[in-house]
Amino acid sequence: MLTMIARAAAGLVVLLLATTGLVRACSAPTCANGLAYQTYGPGQARILAVFVHGDVSSGGPADYMYRYAQSFAAGRRDVAAVALLRPGYYDRAGSRSSGSDNGRSDTFDAGSIRTIAGAIRELKAKYGARRVIALGHSAGAGALGVIAGNSGGLLDGVVLVSCPCDVPAWRASRGGRRAFSSLSPVDYVGGVPPSTAIVAATGASDDNTRPALAEAYVARARAAGRNARVEIVAGGHGFGGVAGPSVRALAGMAR
């Protein structure tokens, strides 16, 4: 009930912002392939670091990755950090990405993933980056896990945090019965270039995307000869509890 109320309240906020003109449509210079983003660091950089949020199913703005992207870029002269807003999501400043958030459920389907991959390609070209590394949380990790395997080596390194990497197994663990259109990173492991570094990090007490999902994904990736490792860290499903080791894993890829 509280979740339904929160979603209704979030929808009302967006409606009010829209009617008062405070929600800004995604447009240049802070829009890539229809997605709004916040950027930190230099205008040209050797490395582009991309941060992608989860579903934020309780409602409200989806800008919790902004501060991590800002901190990541600080002190790194050759790194530009970008926090993307996935389709249909908005931040507290009123910027909003094009498309639908699908009720903040079943959000990393083929269309959404193509949009995110297109935005990353556009940003890579904009910043003149030679390498792209990315960190995604929950559904954001699901999207990046698929992109790592189906986008021609777009990502040179990826940190999948609290990843629903096998959607049918994840849904079964949560008692889900209805059909889901989100894609499973585990089905795309074969397309990940052997040179792409993969870290799957999950909180030991995560009761949403349980550690077994990350472990099974990494086992499949390693069996396929991919450069993958799992980190089971202290914390639950929320990003704040697992942010430290997850961001450190990304920092290890910024070389």
Secondary structure, DSSP 4 states (H G I P E B T S, - for coil): -HHHHHHHHHHHHHHHHHHTT-SBPP-TTSEETTEEEEEES-SS-SEEEEEE----TT-S---TTHHHHHHHHTT-TTEEEEEEPPTT-B-TTSBB-SS--GGGSS--SHHHHHHHHHHHHHHHHHHT-SEEEEEEETHHHHHHHHHHHHSTT--SEEEEES---SHHHHHHHTT--S---PPPGGGGGGGS-TTSEEEEEEETT-SSS-HHHHHHHHHHHHHTT-EEEEEEESS-SSHHHHHHHHHHHHHTT--
